[in-house]
């Protein structure tokens, strides 16, 4: 009589312990070399795209991922297209987002001669080829395994096996042949934000977060047909960034039709939800360090801080990644003082 009762009690204890363990969750941070994940991955020395640092021999193709299962999941994956930043990834996990940073052929910019690079209609196709691994430009040859899309897919497959607790498989189609792009947030800074924008015009995604970007100021691809609508693009820059000196940012933002979603808002003179706009700027005092204007908007150690040494744009970063896309600012006309001709 007592034995069945003891067994039932034991089973209940195990079940409750498993539930408690799942509910407790934990922070998972994972990394692996792209060349270890996918045997089809290749180096492209002609594009500065290699697997090891030529000076130190250290791996140069490490990819990073993060998820915190203690935080209610937003069921969204951020693909970061720039150097790994622990500060950024910590915040993504804290927001309830999954985050990955992939190693793909993105160092081609310096290999294109300036007279060719600035001719117009050149950079957009290269960016699209680097992102998709499909043939869009005669100037580079980036096969599918070395494009951002395939690197992300292979990384997610690896993560699903290595970290099933993170539920990475939710961002892959049932046959794992592609990503569920409607759950993907493309994000980057500078060069990375520009490629994120170009790819998101080609592929519909949930959101695009653009730090200090996009640019490609000699081109007009930003004004083309976009698979991702304007209200899903969010930008943040400092007014002393060189991207403002020749109207690169205001031009790109207007070509992307972000003025349909609100005016340019200075976050130092406003507070969330920043009039529901998609165009955020800061004019915070740099104390003469103008070089910091470009990178200081990005969540990383060199980001702008207040007098107490605390990051000053925590609310802005959260807004960029989490503000409801259906809450949109009032449309305004184009900026009268923004030069639109490249």
Buried (B, 14 or more C-beta within 10 A) or exposed (E): EEEEEEEEEEEEEEEEEEEEEEEEBEEBBBEBBBBBBBEEBBBBEEBBBEBBEEEEEEBBBBBBBBBBBEBEBBBBBBBBBBEBBEBBBBBBBBBBBBBBBBBBBBBBBEBBEEEEBBEEEBBBBBBBBBBBBBBBBEBBEBBBBBBBBBBBBBBBBBBBEBBEEBBBBBBBEEEEEEBBBEBBBBBBBBBBBBBBBBBBBBBBBBBBBBBBBBBBBBBBBBBEEBEBEBBBBBBBBBBBBBBBEEBBBBBBBBBBBBBBBBBBBEBBEEEEBBBBBBBBBBEBEBEEEEEBBBBBBBBBEEBBBEEEEEBBBEEBBBBBBBBEBEEBBEEBEBBEEBEEEB
